[in-house]
Amino acid sequence: MAVNLIEAKEFVAQYIDEAPTVGLILGSGLGDLAEEIESPVFIPYNLIPYFPISTVEGHMGRFVYGDFMGKKVIAMQGRFHFYEGYSMRDITFPIRVMKAIGVKHIILTNAAGGVNRKFKPGDLMLITDQINISGHSPLIGRNDPTLGPRFPDCSNLYDHDFNDRVIGLAKALQLELQQGVYFYSTGPQYETPAEIKMAALLGADAVGMSTVPEAIVAAHAGMKVTGISCITNMAAGIQKTALNHHEVVETANRVKTNFSKLVKKMIEITG
């Protein structure tokens, strides 16, 4: 294990009294869920050795550790993105730290643009698979076998069995839950209508600028991965109005009650 990971792990470990089994990464406009964690301990990113700093509007920039739905959890209020100028290894470093302190199941959430024309803003989408044609991978470079295999299998990246259980939860809660493939775009510019047409032809249902690097590293580390997208707008060429970040945050806030209900039940059945 690299020295920087050991130092970051040891720093975070000072703040926790019991290893968290569930990790949460909360996307744009979805960070309020962490406010419901009981007996919270806040760990600002800028205090953690070797951690990047979140620069995106709507991202708090801290870990929140505590009790949630009968589990010890650690949540990221704000994530890092490749478009912020960090390396792929930098933006996925928090996944390594969460694994090192005991996290076994990670729930990734994001705000995404709808590519599937059957979707509408405000929908929640369970991620069934992903497409990464960015040309970038957080695993490029020398592999540390103590962290994971050189060639990890991604055929069950978003755990199919757990996804089936999430679909059942949504039905029990009477929540409409879409399912689909998440297409990774590095950003920060929104995609062009032609790029969205390409994504649709390749089988994408939603498009966004996060999640995929984190899912790859979590799979490499042997963690179970679940992903939920909040469809905050329709993608370029489908939506007739201009795309903007304010709309993303506004829509995420509008649906946060349903999002919170679903994620709470998901955490309840982890393990």
Protein Blocks (a to p, Z undefined) as FASTA:
>chain_A
ZZklmmmmmmmmmmpcbdcfbdcdddehilmmmmmpghiacddfklpghiacdfbehiao
pacdddeehiacdddehiadfklopafklmmmmmmmmmmnopabdcdddddddfblkbce
hiacddfbdcdfeopafkgccddfklocfbdcfklmpafklmmmmmmmmmmnopacdddd
ddddebjbdcdfklmmmmmmnopabdcfehjlmmmmmmmnopacddddddfbdcehkamb
dcdfklmmmmmmmmmmmmmmmmmmmmmmgZZ
